[in-house]
Amino acid sequence: MDIKLIPATIEDLEEILALQKIAYRSEAEIHDDFSIPPLHQTLSEIREEFQQQLFLKVVEQEKIIGSVRAYEKNRTCFIGKLIVDSAFQNQGIGTKLLFEIEKRFEHVKRFELFTGYKSKKNLYLYNKHSYKEFKKDTISDKLTLVFLEKYQKLYSSF
């Protein structure tokens, strides 16, 4: 597999949004909640996010098969919408996206992300890479979000 992990451009946003909606459909099914925001994000909303966040993409044969976005605030890197095309899952692409974000934000004190509490694959990936749960937030009777954090080695969590 010949993949490239590179910054996304504004021209990629329509394709990233389409992949996002496919990826989050499986999340919605797991939680039986189809009201989750990533399923309803519009092209204008993702364009607005693009102005304030770093978007990365994974490309294989000119097709975007993965993406992640992040931004920094108060020495924390907030990571969001890490997605991988279902045909390419379990091949290390999610890990590569996570590591690339961490590399590009290596100056921050900590990283933060969240996922649904029933998203076992996501929780496994994040726990495997030293992300630790620090809070849960109940969104609805069907959905609870698990927030995870990871401190840089040169900082402590105290």
N, C-alpha and C positions, 0 to 999 in steps of 0.2 A: 504494500500500500504506500503510495507516494503522496503524502499529505504536506500541506504548508500551513503553519500557524502564524498569522500575520494580522496587523491591525485592519479592522473593517473600514470601509469608506461609506459615505452617505448613500452611494449608489447600491450598496449591499443591503440596505435596511429592509426593503420589501421582501427579499429572500430570507433574511434573518427572521423577520416577523412571521412569515409563513411557516418556517421551521419551528419557531417558538410555539405557535398555535398547535402544531402537531404534537410537539413534545409535551406541552402542558395538558393536552387532552388526556394522556395516560395518567397524569397526576390527578386530574379532575375525576377520572374513573376510579382511581384508588380511594379517593376521599368522598366519592359520590357528591361532589360539589362542582357544578359547572359555572359557578359565578366567579371563580378566581380571576383576578385582574389580568394575568398574562394571556388568558384566552380572549379577552375583550379589548386589548390594547390596539389603538389605531396607528396608522402610519404617521400621522402628525404627532402623536404622543411619543412614538419611538424616535422620531426626528428631534423632538425636544430633548429627550434623554441623551441622544447622541451628542448634543452640544455641550453637555455637562459631564459626560462619562467616557471612559476608554472602552471601546468595543473591540474585542478580538474575534477572529473567525478562523475556523479550520476548513481548508479547501482541499478537495480531492477531485481531480479531473474537472476543474472549473465549477464544481458544485460545492456550496457551503454545506458542510455536514456537522458543524458544531459552532458554538459561539458562547461568549461570556462577556459581561460588562462589569465595570467597577468604577468607583470614585473614592476620593479621600476627603475625610473631614475629621478634624481634631486628632490627627495622627492615627486614625483608624481607616483601613481600606474596607469599604462595603462592597461585597461581591454579590452579584445578582444574575439571575437567569442563565445559569450554566446549563446549556442544552447540547445534546448530541443526537443526531439522527438515529432512530432505533436500529437501522441496518448496520450501524457502526458502533453500537454500544458494546461494552465489555472488551474493548481493544486498547484501553489506556488513553483514549482521547480526552475524556473528562479530566483525568489526572493531569494530562499535558496542559489543558486550559487552566486548571487551578494553579499549577506550578508557574506557568507563564505570568499570570496575574501577580502571584507572590513575588516573582522576580522583578516585575516592573514597578512594584510598590515596596521594594525591599527596605526603604527608608522609614516606613510606618512602624508604629508600636504594636499594632494588632490588626487582625483581619476578622471580619464578621460576616456571617451569611445566615440564611435560614432556609428551612424546607418543611414540608408537611410531616407530621408525626408518624404517618403511615408509609412514608417514602423510604422504605428499608434500604433500597440500593443507594439512595443519596446519603442517608445517614451512615451507611457502611463506608462509602467513599470518604466522607468528611472525617469520620472517626479514625479511619486508617491513616489519614494524613494529619493527625494530631489536633483536629478541631474538637473542642469540648463544649457540651451543652451548658449554657448559663441561664437560660430562661425559656419558658413556654408562654405562648400567647393564644388564648382561645378566640378564634375569629367568629365561629358559628358553632352550632351543635354538631356539625360534621367535620369542622376543620380546626385543628390546633397547629400552630407553627412552632417549630423547635428552632431556637436561635443558638448558633454555635460560634465560638471564637477561638482564635489561635494567636498566641503572643509570639513575637519575634524572639529568637534565642537570646539576643542581647538585652531583652527586657524581661522582667518577671511579671507575674500576674498579681503580685501583692500591691 
